Amino acid sequence: MTASLPEELVALAHVGEELAAGATLAEGFERAMTMLDKRLGAKRSALFLAEARHLAVEVAYGMPSEALRPRYGLGVAGRVAKSGFPIVVPSVLREPMALADLAEPAAWRGHALSLVAVPVSISGRCVGALSVYFEARGAPSFGTRLSVVQVVASALAQGLRSHHASAPPARVEPRELAPFEYANMIGTSAPMRQVYEEIGQVARTSATALILGESGTGKELVAQAIHANSTRRDKPFIAINSAAFPETLFESELFGHERGAFTGAVGRKKGRLDRAQGGTLFLDEIGDLPLATQVKLLRVLQSREYERLGGTETLKADVRFIAATNNDLAAAVAVGRFREDLYYRLNVFTITVPRLRERAGDIPALAQYFLEKFTREHRRDVRRISSGALDLLAGHPWPGNVRELENAIERAVVSCGEPVVAESHLPEAIRGSAPRVSTERPTLAQAVADLERRMIDEALRECGGNLARASRRLGTTERILRYKSDKYRSPPR
């Protein structure tokens, strides 16, 4: 019986019916959102449409249209409509970018809401955005909410398509790079949402942060995000690679030097600490710092004081420190390659950046971002990546992480003499590593089935394969769950 199915699936099963039942788009939207509100706690929602770089509220639910102030390229809705990428905001009242969408943010106080915004596309062209505000308590997981809203947006696009069928295709304008914000970082996977939450937690403080992750995962980008969302955002962000200089030269770069401090020191030179005053100093590859220099850095962290090489004046360091490494610092401490006291000074708040293979769902969005970046940089007329090429990218193990993906897309843009990046334009290492998957665009029914399959797999995995516990978690019966599991060829263990 339908009533025994999970609420998410019951809601999705009726989205198309509710939209079709309305005599107008507004009426269908109202009916569909009322149902999502009742079953999933989608308290407020709005459909935005974009035209000629102008964004307007087409229809809203749970609030008047005047409660929103959409601006193309700004706020959550504006950025989604411009970029074509979804954004998830765990807490609306704690995210300035989400508050920028509201005409009167103060009127939303007392409402614990999260936000999921996804693009609405017709024939591959982003024509707007769908923003859905969920109750924070008792709501489905972020991954489930995102999947639900994406399916709803797909259904809305089908309704809109008939209205736009006779309209000529609009010219796609090149997108401009937006000012940096951590919510601008590419990816909505669960590991990246965890990183966003941790960035938000530490950015509001003055605590030292330690960023861990493999080479090429984007550790410096995380450091920039912390700085950009801190009270020091208007001051310098200065980076130094601990592995890029010999020991003596590194100290000169970090602390600066006075005239005559060493051969060739013909005048005073300000170091990175001087240049970072009032701002943030990012120490990359901190695990490769020589032991002798580690002692001097420890003193700066403890006392916030330092001297230039060859100098006697004690200087104050009004600097926020962020360090990063791809090494196991705890293991380095154990074998004596890294000072234990410095390790504990740095390890105040740790953020681990996931490997690209752990966030494979973000690959299409990352690839599109790099495509746009390099088409501008190399002045090439390359507009999109083929489905076959995206399949190859999704199946590659990415030992070089995001940096490897960036290099692969740049190579593809340079070698591509057509408007579309094909499989043949990708490096041989990628062409030979990825399995083939279906490139057929899913229907609404297929999207619902895919969500159902993933929810069942996730529930069985979290419940250790226990059928009874998994069925209770999904709000269904053991009989229906067993039937569905057999249907999707994932029988419980």
KASUL-V269822 format. One record per pair of residues at least 24 apart in sequence whose ideal C-beta (glycine too) atoms are under 8 Angstrom apart, sorted by the first residue. I is the first residue (numbers start at 1). J is the second residue. If there is no record, write none. Layout:
# KASUL-V269822
I,J
I,J
This chain:
# KASUL-V269822
4,475
4,476
4,477
4,480
5,475
5,476
5,480
6,452
6,455
6,474
6,475
6,476
7,39
7,40
7,140
7,475
8,39
8,40
8,140
8,144
8,147
8,148
8,451
8,455
9,448
9,451
9,452
9,455
10,39
11,35
11,36
11,39
11,40
11,148
12,148
12,151
12,152
12,448
12,451
13,448
15,151
15,152
15,155
15,444
16,155
16,158
16,444
19,155
19,156
19,159
20,159
25,58
25,59
25,159
25,160
25,163
26,59
28,159
29,59
29,61
29,156
30,59
30,61
32,152
32,155
33,61
33,62
33,132
34,61
36,132
36,148
36,152
37,61
37,62
40,134
40,139
40,140
40,145
40,148
41,134
41,135
41,138
41,139
42,132
42,133
42,134
43,111
43,113
43,133
43,134
43,135
44,113
44,132
44,133
45,130
45,131
45,132
45,133
46,77
46,130
46,131
47,120
47,128
47,129
47,130
47,156
48,77
48,81
48,128
48,129
48,130
48,131
49,120
49,127
49,128
50,81
50,82
50,126
50,127
50,128
50,129
51,170
53,173
55,81
55,128
55,129
58,128
62,133
66,103
67,102
67,103
67,104
67,107
68,101
68,102
68,103
69,100
69,101
69,102
69,103
70,101
71,100
73,176
73,178
74,100
75,100
75,101
76,100
76,101
76,115
76,117
76,131
76,183
77,101
77,117
77,129
77,131
78,129
79,178
79,184
80,117
80,118
80,119
80,129
80,131
81,119
81,126
81,128
81,129
82,126
82,175
82,178
83,119
83,126
83,175
84,119
84,121
84,126
84,368
85,119
85,186
85,188
85,365
85,368
85,369
86,116
86,117
86,118
86,119
86,146
86,149
86,150
86,188
87,115
87,116
87,117
87,183
87,188
88,114
88,115
88,116
88,117
88,142
88,145
88,146
88,188
88,193
89,114
89,115
89,116
89,117
89,183
90,114
90,136
90,142
90,193
90,196
90,197
91,136
92,133
94,200
95,183
95,200
97,181
97,183
101,131
112,136
112,137
114,139
114,142
114,145
116,142
116,145
116,146
116,149
117,149
118,146
118,149
118,150
118,153
119,153
120,153
120,156
120,157
120,160
121,153
121,157
122,157
122,160
122,161
122,164
123,161
123,169
124,384
125,169
125,170
125,172
127,157
127,160
127,164
130,156
142,190
142,193
143,190
144,451
144,455
146,188
147,451
147,454
148,451
150,447
151,444
151,447
151,448
151,451
154,444
154,447
155,444
158,444
172,383
174,372
174,375
174,376
175,372
177,373
180,224
180,225
180,228
181,225
181,228
181,229
182,222
182,225
182,226
182,228
182,229
185,218
185,221
185,222
185,225
186,362
186,365
186,366
186,369
187,359
187,361
187,362
187,365
187,366
188,361
188,362
188,365
189,354
189,359
189,360
189,361
189,362
191,354
191,358
191,359
192,354
192,359
192,362
195,222
195,351
195,353
195,354
198,349
198,351
199,225
199,226
199,229
199,351
200,229
201,349
202,226
202,349
202,351
203,227
203,229
203,230
204,229
204,230
205,349
206,320
207,348
207,349
208,301
208,320
208,321
208,322
208,323
208,345
208,346
208,348
208,349
209,321
209,322
209,323
209,348
209,349
209,350
209,351
210,286
210,322
210,323
210,324
210,325
210,329
210,346
210,347
210,348
210,349
210,350
210,351
211,322
211,323
211,324
211,325
211,350
211,351
211,352
211,353
212,324
212,325
212,326
212,350
212,351
212,352
212,353
213,324
213,326
213,352
213,353
213,354
213,355
214,326
214,353
214,355
214,401
215,326
215,400
215,401
215,403
216,356
216,400
216,401
216,402
216,403
216,404
217,353
217,354
217,355
217,356
217,401
217,402
218,353
218,401
218,402
219,284
219,324
219,326
219,353
220,282
220,284
220,324
222,324
222,351
222,353
223,280
223,282
223,322
223,324
224,282
226,280
226,322
227,279
227,280
227,282
227,320
227,322
230,280
230,320
232,278
232,279
232,280
232,320
235,276
235,277
235,278
235,279
235,280
236,275
236,276
236,277
236,278
236,279
236,280
237,276
237,279
237,280
237,282
238,272
238,275
238,276
238,279
238,280
238,281
238,282
239,281
239,282
239,284
240,272
240,281
240,282
240,283
240,284
241,284
241,285
242,283
242,284
242,285
242,286
242,287
242,288
242,289
243,284
243,285
243,288
244,285
247,290
247,292
247,293
250,289
250,290
250,293
251,293
251,296
251,309
252,309
254,293
254,297
255,296
255,306
255,307
255,308
255,309
256,308
256,309
256,311
257,308
257,309
257,310
257,311
258,308
258,309
258,310
258,311
259,310
260,310
261,308
261,309
261,310
261,311
262,309
262,310
265,309
265,310
268,308
269,308
271,308
273,300
273,306
273,315
273,317
273,319
274,315
276,319
277,317
277,318
277,319
278,318
278,319
279,319
279,320
280,319
280,320
280,321
280,322
281,319
281,320
281,321
281,322
282,322
282,323
282,324
283,321
283,322
283,323
283,324
284,323
284,324
285,324
285,325
285,326
286,323
286,324
286,325
286,329
286,346
287,325
287,326
287,327
287,329
287,332
287,338
288,325
288,327
289,338
291,337
291,338
291,339
294,338
294,339
294,342
295,339
297,342
298,339
298,341
298,342
298,345
301,342
301,345
301,346
302,345
321,346
355,398
355,401
356,398
356,401
356,402
356,404
356,405
357,397
357,398
360,394
363,390
363,393
363,394
363,405
364,390
364,393
364,394
366,402
366,405
367,393
367,405
367,409
370,405
370,406
370,409
370,410
371,409
371,412
371,413
371,421
374,409
374,410
374,413
374,414
375,413
378,410
378,413
378,414
380,413
380,414
380,416
381,419
382,412
382,413
382,416
382,418
382,419
382,420
382,421
383,419
383,420
384,419
384,420
384,421
385,412
385,420
385,421
386,420
386,421
386,422
386,423
387,439
388,422
388,423
388,439
389,421
389,422
389,423
389,425
389,426
391,434
391,436
391,437
391,439
392,423
392,426
392,430
392,431
392,433
392,434
393,426
393,430
393,434
394,434
394,437
395,433
395,434
395,435
395,437
396,429
396,430
396,433
396,434
397,433
449,488
452,484
452,488
453,488
453,490
456,481
456,484
456,485
456,488
456,490
457,490
460,485
460,490
460,492
460,493
465,492
465,493
466,492
467,492
